[in-house]
Amino acid sequence: MLLQELPWLLLLAAYCLPAGMLTAVLSLPWLIFTIALAIWVFIHHQNFPLAWTFACGFLPVGAAWMFADRLAWQPLGFDPLIVLLTGVHFHYAGFALAVLTALLPKSIAKKYVSLGLLPGVAGVATGITSTQLAGPHWVEVLGVSIMVTVGVAIACLQIRNAWRLKQQLAAQVLLVLGGFALIAGLSLALLYGWRFYHQWSWLTLPWMYATHGLLNSLGFALLSFLGQSLLLIKPS
């Protein structure tokens, strides 16, 4: 077993057991690994795309929230489900989205959406924290709106670039489907973010993590990474 695989395998084991001290210990190597990776990338940031640097910065934030979840600790009084979903969110809307942005072909549009990743992801986190601390609702609405705008732009770039692929139909289909899954998932996020001003009875938190979560994980992230992996295989 490769050493770099051990931290996430231990994290996986931690989520097979009830939260407590043991699961916190099992999740700790993943947190340490992500912090070390982020520090190394920041030191050598000039060698990496901006989006990749952001991705490695988001990862330890997600790992920290997962460590809190496995420790059964609720920072700032957040509900345990919110603690878990925050950890998941930084792995997908943060890390995965930023990595797939970094994999886009170089362009002016890519530069701008890469710059938008930080205010987008951080804006959502700030908004949710503000709401938890009884702050004004517009902070969360603004954060979600920025995140959705950046994410939809990234999805459109992925779809446009995938559409231009030649002789790589499987990768093209996967990347296009992944892009549309991201747009669908973000559309739900936008509706949920605006819940303070427009009420939809069906748009509950359980419904969100069942649909928005699946669209982002199995839809966007899985399909897009599979598509990108096929691009590494040169057609014969």
One Martini backbone bead per residue (centre of mass of N, CA, C, O) as a GRO file, in nm:
protein
  236
    1MET     BB    1   0.095   0.037   0.024
    2LEU     BB    2   0.066   0.355  -0.019
    3LEU     BB    3   0.119   0.618   0.183
    4GLN     BB    4  -0.089   0.827   0.041
    5GLU     BB    5  -0.347   0.630   0.095
    6LEU     BB    6  -0.393   0.611   0.406
    7PRO     BB    7  -0.555   0.865   0.497
    8TRP     BB    8  -0.823   0.804   0.327
    9LEU     BB    9  -0.870   0.521   0.446
   10LEU     BB   10  -0.906   0.617   0.738
   11LEU     BB   11  -1.143   0.803   0.680
   12LEU     BB   12  -1.328   0.582   0.580
   13ALA     BB   13  -1.324   0.424   0.847
   14ALA     BB   14  -1.444   0.659   1.022
   15TYR     BB   15  -1.731   0.633   0.850
   16CYS     BB   16  -1.790   0.327   0.982
   17LEU     BB   17  -1.818   0.486   1.254
   18PRO     BB   18  -1.884   0.620   1.532
   19ALA     BB   19  -1.855   0.903   1.677
   20GLY     BB   20  -1.521   0.987   1.812
   21MET     BB   21  -1.207   0.939   1.914
   22LEU     BB   22  -1.132   0.722   1.707
   23THR     BB   23  -1.232   0.875   1.449
   24ALA     BB   24  -1.052   1.119   1.493
   25VAL     BB   25  -0.783   0.968   1.466
   26LEU     BB   26  -0.842   0.856   1.176
   27SER     BB   27  -0.874   1.160   1.049
   28LEU     BB   28  -0.599   1.305   1.106
   29PRO     BB   29  -0.411   1.225   0.864
   30TRP     BB   30  -0.572   1.385   0.653
   31LEU     BB   31  -0.523   1.662   0.773
   32ILE     BB   32  -0.215   1.656   0.766
   33PHE     BB   33  -0.182   1.603   0.464
   34THR     BB   34  -0.333   1.860   0.359
   35ILE     BB   35  -0.151   2.065   0.496
   36ALA     BB   36   0.115   1.976   0.364
   37LEU     BB   37   0.021   2.018   0.074
   38ALA     BB   38  -0.047   2.320   0.094
   39ILE     BB   39   0.234   2.419   0.174
   40TRP     BB   40   0.387   2.310  -0.072
   41VAL     BB   41   0.222   2.462  -0.289
   42PHE     BB   42   0.267   2.752  -0.184
   43ILE     BB   43   0.577   2.746  -0.219
   44HIS     BB   44   0.518   2.632  -0.541
   45HIS     BB   45   0.301   2.816  -0.698
   46GLN     BB   46   0.454   2.892  -0.971
   47ASN     BB   47   0.401   2.576  -1.082
   48PHE     BB   48   0.092   2.651  -1.066
   49PRO     BB   49  -0.217   2.686  -1.096
   50LEU     BB   50  -0.434   2.878  -0.929
   51ALA     BB   51  -0.657   2.662  -0.887
   52TRP     BB   52  -0.469   2.454  -0.749
   53THR     BB   53  -0.398   2.625  -0.505
   54PHE     BB   54  -0.687   2.651  -0.403
   55ALA     BB   55  -0.749   2.352  -0.373
   56CYS     BB   56  -0.522   2.306  -0.148
   57GLY     BB   57  -0.669   2.510   0.047
   58PHE     BB   58  -0.953   2.369   0.077
   59LEU     BB   59  -0.888   2.083   0.184
   60PRO     BB   60  -0.816   2.139   0.493
   61VAL     BB   61  -1.091   2.255   0.560
   62GLY     BB   62  -1.250   1.998   0.510
   63ALA     BB   63  -1.082   1.819   0.703
   64ALA     BB   64  -1.149   1.978   0.963
   65TRP     BB   65  -1.458   1.924   0.954
   66MET     BB   66  -1.430   1.615   0.960
   67PHE     BB   67  -1.288   1.602   1.229
   68ALA     BB   68  -1.520   1.733   1.387
   69ASP     BB   69  -1.729   1.520   1.315
   70ARG     BB   70  -1.563   1.270   1.439
   71LEU     BB   71  -1.559   1.426   1.730
   72ALA     BB   72  -1.840   1.560   1.789
   73TRP     BB   73  -1.806   1.866   1.690
   74GLN     BB   74  -1.965   2.205   1.723
   75PRO     BB   75  -1.893   2.472   1.578
   76LEU     BB   76  -2.078   2.744   1.678
   77GLY     BB   77  -2.335   2.539   1.701
   78PHE     BB   78  -2.355   2.349   1.485
   79ASP     BB   79  -2.496   2.123   1.324
   80PRO     BB   80  -2.386   1.811   1.252
   81LEU     BB   81  -2.474   1.819   0.952
   82ILE     BB   82  -2.323   2.083   0.879
   83VAL     BB   83  -2.043   1.984   0.941
   84LEU     BB   84  -2.040   1.761   0.730
   85LEU     BB   85  -2.124   1.935   0.476
   86THR     BB   86  -1.879   2.123   0.488
   87GLY     BB   87  -1.667   1.910   0.432
   88VAL     BB   88  -1.786   1.822   0.162
   89HIS     BB   89  -1.795   2.098   0.019
   90PHE     BB   90  -1.476   2.144   0.017
   91HIS     BB   91  -1.428   1.889  -0.168
   92TYR     BB   92  -1.615   1.987  -0.409
   93ALA     BB   93  -1.665   2.305  -0.433
   94GLY     BB   94  -1.361   2.325  -0.393
   95PHE     BB   95  -1.151   2.110  -0.492
   96ALA     BB   96  -1.283   1.982  -0.748
   97LEU     BB   97  -1.351   2.246  -0.895
   98ALA     BB   98  -1.056   2.355  -0.904
   99VAL     BB   99  -0.922   2.121  -1.054
  100LEU     BB  100  -1.106   2.139  -1.310
  101THR     BB  101  -1.015   2.422  -1.373
  102ALA     BB  102  -0.709   2.358  -1.409
  103LEU     BB  103  -0.779   2.155  -1.664
  104LEU     BB  104  -0.828   2.376  -1.832
  105PRO     BB  105  -0.768   2.554  -2.080
  106LYS     BB  106  -0.595   2.816  -2.164
  107SER     BB  107  -0.740   3.136  -2.058
  108ILE     BB  108  -0.906   3.417  -1.976
  109ALA     BB  109  -1.152   3.281  -1.849
  110LYS     BB  110  -0.993   3.100  -1.655
  111LYS     BB  111  -0.865   3.326  -1.492
  112TYR     BB  112  -1.133   3.449  -1.379
  113VAL     BB  113  -1.256   3.189  -1.247
  114SER     BB  114  -1.019   3.141  -1.060
  115LEU     BB  115  -1.052   3.409  -0.900
  116GLY     BB  116  -1.358   3.329  -0.811
  117LEU     BB  117  -1.320   3.092  -0.610
  118LEU     BB  118  -1.263   3.233  -0.342
  119PRO     BB  119  -1.523   3.413  -0.308
  120GLY     BB  120  -1.717   3.179  -0.347
  121VAL     BB  121  -1.641   2.977  -0.121
  122ALA     BB  122  -1.606   3.188   0.110
  123GLY     BB  123  -1.890   3.315   0.085
  124VAL     BB  124  -2.053   3.073   0.181
  125ALA     BB  125  -1.919   3.037   0.456
  126THR     BB  126  -1.981   3.323   0.560
  127GLY     BB  127  -2.290   3.312   0.529
  128ILE     BB  128  -2.349   3.070   0.715
  129THR     BB  129  -2.215   3.193   0.964
  130SER     BB  130  -2.392   3.445   0.980
  131THR     BB  131  -2.659   3.296   1.020
  132GLN     BB  132  -2.575   3.143   1.281
  133LEU     BB  133  -2.509   3.449   1.417
  134ALA     BB  134  -2.754   3.638   1.329
  135GLY     BB  135  -2.719   3.758   1.065
  136PRO     BB  136  -2.756   3.876   0.770
  137HIS     BB  137  -2.897   3.729   0.488
  138TRP     BB  138  -2.737   3.867   0.249
  139VAL     BB  139  -2.468   3.723   0.289
  140GLU     BB  140  -2.555   3.442   0.186
  141VAL     BB  141  -2.678   3.528  -0.081
  142LEU     BB  142  -2.420   3.647  -0.199
  143GLY     BB  143  -2.234   3.401  -0.175
  144VAL     BB  144  -2.406   3.209  -0.348
  145SER     BB  145  -2.417   3.385  -0.606
  146ILE     BB  146  -2.113   3.380  -0.662
  147MET     BB  147  -2.075   3.074  -0.675
  148VAL     BB  148  -2.274   3.021  -0.907
  149THR     BB  149  -2.145   3.201  -1.119
  150VAL     BB  150  -1.871   3.058  -1.125
  151GLY     BB  151  -1.971   2.764  -1.171
  152VAL     BB  152  -2.121   2.813  -1.440
  153ALA     BB  153  -1.875   2.914  -1.594
  154ILE     BB  154  -1.716   2.650  -1.569
  155ALA     BB  155  -1.924   2.468  -1.704
  156CYS     BB  156  -1.922   2.617  -1.978
  157LEU     BB  157  -1.624   2.569  -2.038
  158GLN     BB  158  -1.636   2.263  -2.036
  159ILE     BB  159  -1.846   2.229  -2.259
  160ARG     BB  160  -1.700   2.385  -2.481
  161ASN     BB  161  -1.437   2.212  -2.481
  162ALA     BB  162  -1.576   1.938  -2.528
  163TRP     BB  163  -1.710   2.012  -2.805
  164ARG     BB  164  -1.408   2.031  -2.948
  165LEU     BB  165  -1.364   1.749  -2.950
  166LYS     BB  166  -1.170   1.489  -3.115
  167GLN     BB  167  -1.196   1.149  -3.111
  168GLN     BB  168  -1.351   1.182  -2.799
  169LEU     BB  169  -1.649   1.094  -2.712
  170ALA     BB  170  -1.647   0.996  -2.419
  171ALA     BB  171  -1.524   1.252  -2.296
  172GLN     BB  172  -1.730   1.449  -2.404
  173VAL     BB  173  -1.982   1.334  -2.264
  174LEU     BB  174  -1.882   1.348  -1.969
  175LEU     BB  175  -1.823   1.658  -1.963
  176VAL     BB  176  -2.104   1.755  -2.040
  177LEU     BB  177  -2.261   1.615  -1.815
  178GLY     BB  178  -2.100   1.743  -1.584
  179GLY     BB  179  -2.175   2.036  -1.650
  180PHE     BB  180  -2.487   2.004  -1.623
  181ALA     BB  181  -2.482   1.902  -1.330
  182LEU     BB  182  -2.367   2.162  -1.212
  183ILE     BB  183  -2.593   2.351  -1.297
  184ALA     BB  184  -2.819   2.203  -1.147
  185GLY     BB  185  -2.696   2.215  -0.861
  186LEU     BB  186  -2.666   2.533  -0.854
  187SER     BB  187  -2.964   2.600  -0.888
  188LEU     BB  188  -3.044   2.487  -0.614
  189ALA     BB  189  -2.854   2.664  -0.445
  190LEU     BB  190  -2.985   2.931  -0.522
  191LEU     BB  191  -3.267   2.874  -0.413
  192TYR     BB  192  -3.173   2.819  -0.121
  193GLY     BB  193  -3.026   3.094  -0.071
  194TRP     BB  194  -3.323   3.249  -0.129
  195ARG     BB  195  -3.520   3.155   0.115
  196PHE     BB  196  -3.562   3.437   0.265
  197TYR     BB  197  -3.747   3.553   0.003
  198HIS     BB  198  -3.812   3.252  -0.115
  199GLN     BB  199  -4.055   3.004  -0.087
  200TRP     BB  200  -3.998   2.639  -0.078
  201SER     BB  201  -4.130   2.354   0.047
  202TRP     BB  202  -3.936   2.138  -0.110
  203LEU     BB  203  -3.668   2.305  -0.006
  204THR     BB  204  -3.484   2.109   0.171
  205LEU     BB  205  -3.212   1.981   0.318
  206PRO     BB  206  -3.255   1.680   0.249
  207TRP     BB  207  -3.312   1.739  -0.052
  208MET     BB  208  -3.039   1.870  -0.114
  209TYR     BB  209  -2.841   1.627  -0.038
  210ALA     BB  210  -2.988   1.432  -0.246
  211THR     BB  211  -2.943   1.621  -0.508
  212HIS     BB  212  -2.713   1.824  -0.502
  213GLY     BB  213  -2.505   1.614  -0.406
  214LEU     BB  214  -2.528   1.415  -0.648
  215LEU     BB  215  -2.469   1.616  -0.876
  216ASN     BB  216  -2.177   1.691  -0.768
  217SER     BB  217  -2.057   1.405  -0.739
  218LEU     BB  218  -2.172   1.195  -0.958
  219GLY     BB  219  -2.199   1.404  -1.176
  220PHE     BB  220  -1.965   1.609  -1.190
  221ALA     BB  221  -1.705   1.484  -1.067
  222LEU     BB  222  -1.700   1.195  -1.182
  223LEU     BB  223  -1.746   1.256  -1.485
  224SER     BB  224  -1.514   1.464  -1.519
  225PHE     BB  225  -1.277   1.284  -1.429
  226LEU     BB  226  -1.324   1.066  -1.638
  227GLY     BB  227  -1.288   1.252  -1.882
  228GLN     BB  228  -0.999   1.347  -1.814
  229SER     BB  229  -0.871   1.062  -1.812
  230LEU     BB  230  -0.926   1.008  -2.119
  231LEU     BB  231  -0.738   1.242  -2.225
  232LEU     BB  232  -0.469   1.080  -2.142
  233ILE     BB  233  -0.564   0.896  -2.373
  234LYS     BB  234  -0.446   0.819  -2.663
  235PRO     BB  235  -0.542   0.784  -2.964
  236SER     BB  236  -0.490   0.529  -3.213
   0.00000   0.00000   0.00000
